Amino acid sequence: MTPSFSKDPYPVGLPRLDNAGWRAEYEKVYTPNYGTRRLAFVRGEGSWVWDAGGKRYLDFLTGISVCSLGHCHPRITRAIQEQAATLVHCSNLYYIPVQVELARLLVSHSFADRVFFGNSGAEANEAAIKIARRWMRENRGPGRHGIITLEESFHGRTLATLTATGQKKVQVNFDPLLEGFKYARFDDLDSVRAMADEHTGAVMVEPILGEGGIRPLSRAFVEGIRRLCDERGMLLIFDEVQTGLGRTGTLWGYEYYGVTPDIMTIAKSLGGGLAMGAMLCTDAVGQAFAPGSHGSTMGGNALTSAAAHAYVSELIEGNWPARAAETGQYLTQRLARAIEPSRLVREIRGRGLMIGVELTEGAPDVLLACEEAGLLVNVTASQTVRLLPPLNTTREEVDQAVDILSAAILKQEV
Ligand SMILES: Cc1ncc(COP(=O)(O)O)c(C=O)c1O
């Protein structure tokens, strides 16, 4: 049956296949690194997306926190359309005015003085690792290239960033890994202190472990690693690829702690849905890059910078981080009440609209039941249902999501 859409879902002209049809085509041509999925999406608007069969879903995952102001936000769409018709790309061999404006916007609203743009979170972390190594080399001498990260952390899929990632499963058969990384226990200051030696140059953490199960670091730990870095002359790197840009109810995840890093990485929603990542740092650290020491052909090109400028401007002018904090509180309270009777629920945790519901078992089945009922969420760290809704989702949408999710969880008990 041909699905009906109010808007053509294939503006560029594609075959009219259903979900299973797209899966069959995909499996013939794509490397099998993502595993099997059931749905193909063809259209989005606000908090909603439509699959290839024409079914509508409430999107409480937003492409893993990428479409953070909902799908096809009018201000971002307009910026992309206008810039696409003006200048898409000319490379970093030239100045790109909209990129400079975006950098100005980011530094004027953060601890940072300097920005480097890449195309993904992994690339932002590569830049952070590289600049930290160079800074240590130039300011502390050779041999201090080591970086301490946390067990269960996630920093990306390139060789350096999968080495930084404290999860064996992403490292399997990619050895030899990069030299110099150590993994401290989660939220355990003594563990970091014990590992920091004469070779250690930096400590790199996510304020809330995202792929590691939505696990927030404590204030005492974050204050402690800042102090330790200062005492030992090490750099502190916050990977805010998932926590940054309003997701946790403040513009930056670090604001909750009252602690600033020397280097911060961001990506995900930064490009308003287009591929973009950035490394932000203090002026002192930024001086470690010299002409030729790092670069990217596409990083911060005119099109992505225009989309990002529209997105970040809307985030700030609309006060969306603070509004997301209120919506997050509403969601968490409603959800806690609705699933309180379930013996499957171990904990609801998170900050702002980065929320995890840890179950004792059955999370993959809960995800399937949610999909059936028209709600998109996902599962991290095997039993944590992760919610990353649009920061501008409405209370009515939150009510609908809570009804679907709680019913899916309660259904597992029978
Ligand atoms: C905290 C964190 N860092 C880095 C990355 C890697 O980002 P990307 O997939 O854009 O390379 C992710 C992706 O999920 C992430 O959550």
The ligand as an SDF file (V2000), in Angstrom:
LIG
                    3D

 16 16  0  0  0  0  0  0  0  0999 V2000
   30.3140   12.2010   24.7680 C   0  0  0  0  0  0  0  0  0  0  0  0
   30.5620   11.8580   23.3390 C   0  0  0  0  0  0  0  0  0  0  0  0
   31.7440   12.1520   22.7930 N   0  0  0  0  0  0  0  0  0  0  0  0
   32.0040   11.8900   21.4970 C   0  0  0  0  0  0  0  0  0  0  0  0
   31.0630   11.2990   20.6850 C   0  0  0  0  0  0  0  0  0  0  0  0
   31.3680   11.0370   19.2400 C   0  0  0  0  0  0  0  0  0  0  0  0
   30.6390   11.8940   18.4370 O   0  0  0  0  0  0  0  0  0  0  0  0
   30.4670   11.6160   16.8590 P   0  0  0  0  0  0  0  0  0  0  0  0
   29.6090   10.3970   16.7370 O   0  0  0  0  0  0  0  0  0  0  0  0
   29.8290   12.8560   16.3270 O   0  0  0  0  0  0  0  0  0  0  0  0
   31.8360   11.3840   16.3160 O   0  0  0  0  0  0  0  0  0  0  0  0
   29.8050   10.9840   21.2190 C   0  0  0  0  0  0  0  0  0  0  0  0
   28.7750   10.3410   20.3850 C   0  0  0  0  0  0  0  0  0  0  0  0
   27.8110    9.7920   20.8380 O   0  0  0  0  0  0  0  0  0  0  0  0
   29.5410   11.2760   22.5750 C   0  0  0  0  0  0  0  0  0  0  0  0
   28.3630   10.9960   23.1400 O   0  0  0  0  0  0  0  0  0  0  0  0
  1  2  1  0
  2  3  1  0
  2 15  2  0
  3  4  2  0
  4  5  1  0
  5  6  1  0
  5 12  2  0
  6  7  1  0
  7  8  1  0
  8  9  2  0
  8 10  1  0
  8 11  1  0
 12 13  1  0
 12 15  1  0
 13 14  2  0
 15 16  1  0
M  END
$$$$
